[in-house]
Amino acid sequence: MTALNAAVLARLAWAPPAPTGVLIGGAVQPSTTLEWDAVDDPRVVGYKVYWRDTTAPRWQHSRWVGEVTRFTLDGLVIDNYLFGVAAVGRDGNESVVAFPGGQIRRR
């Protein structure tokens, strides 16, 4: 168990920081949009969006979205899932998943 804990901690230490300013939108729409602030770290090559059922204890789905700071998941209703975003480093290590902290304001 100690070796596993050490490996997990090492992977987190090598990962880039988590995205900040994560917002969510999609009320009364057939899709969900996430946006976030870009991570200022040269190791970051892109981002991954995660989602899971509201009753699931672990992330069930993810999608590589690349070097963007806004992404829409078509066909996923905001009320049915929990969402988050992780930064991905060039070595494949991922930050912890950042949950949305507010709503996207309509433009």
C-alpha positions in Angstrom: 0.0 0.0 0.0 2.9 2.4 0.8 4.3 1.9 -2.7 1.0 2.6 -4.3 0.6 5.8 -2.3 4.1 6.9 -3.2 3.4 6.3 -6.9 0.1 8.2 -6.8 1.8 11.1 -5.0 4.7 11.2 -7.5 2.2 11.3 -10.4 0.4 14.2 -8.8 3.7 16.0 -8.2 4.7 15.7 -11.8 1.3 16.9 -13.1 0.5 20.4 -14.0 -1.7 22.6 -11.8 -5.4 22.2 -12.1 -7.4 24.7 -14.2 -9.0 27.6 -12.3 -12.0 29.7 -13.0 -14.0 26.7 -14.2 -17.6 27.7 -15.1 -20.5 25.7 -16.4 -23.6 26.5 -18.6 -26.4 24.7 -20.2 -29.6 25.2 -18.2 -32.6 24.4 -20.3 -30.5 23.2 -23.2 -29.6 19.7 -24.6 -25.9 20.3 -24.1 -23.5 21.4 -21.4 -20.7 23.9 -21.9 -17.6 24.2 -19.7 -15.1 27.0 -19.8 -11.9 27.7 -17.7 -8.8 29.8 -17.4 -5.7 28.5 -19.2 -3.1 27.0 -17.0 0.1 29.0 -17.2 2.6 26.1 -17.2 4.8 25.1 -20.1 4.1 21.4 -19.5 0.4 21.7 -20.4 -0.5 20.3 -23.8 -4.2 20.4 -23.4 -7.2 19.6 -21.2 -9.6 16.7 -20.5 -13.2 17.1 -19.6 -14.7 14.6 -17.2 -18.3 13.7 -16.4 -20.2 11.1 -14.3 -23.7 10.3 -13.2 -24.7 12.3 -10.1 -24.7 9.1 -8.1 -21.4 7.7 -9.3 -18.5 7.7 -6.9 -15.8 7.9 -9.7 -15.4 9.5 -13.1 -17.1 7.4 -15.7 -16.4 9.3 -18.9 -13.8 11.7 -20.3 -12.9 13.4 -23.5 -9.6 14.9 -24.6 -10.5 18.4 -25.8 -7.0 19.7 -26.6 -5.7 23.2 -26.2 -9.0 25.0 -25.7 -10.5 26.8 -22.7 -14.2 26.3 -23.7 -15.9 23.1 -24.8 -19.5 22.0 -25.3 -20.7 18.4 -24.8 -23.6 18.0 -27.1 -26.4 15.7 -25.9 -25.4 15.8 -22.2 -27.9 17.5 -20.1 -26.4 19.5 -17.2 -28.8 18.2 -14.6 -27.9 14.5 -15.2 -24.1 14.6 -14.6 -21.3 16.1 -12.5 -18.6 17.7 -14.6 -14.9 18.7 -14.2 -11.8 19.7 -16.1 -8.1 18.5 -15.8 -4.9 19.9 -17.3 -2.8 17.3 -19.1 1.0 17.5 -19.2 3.2 16.5 -22.2 4.3 13.4 -20.2 0.6 12.3 -19.8 0.3 13.2 -16.2 -3.0 14.9 -15.3 -3.9 17.5 -12.7 -6.7 16.8 -10.2 -10.1 17.4 -11.7 -11.4 21.0 -11.1 -15.1 21.3 -10.5 -17.1 24.3 -11.8 -17.4 27.0 -9.3 -20.0 29.2 -11.1 -22.2 29.6 -14.1 -21.3 30.9 -17.6 -23.0 34.2 -18.1 -24.9 34.7 -21.3 -23.1 36.9 -23.8 
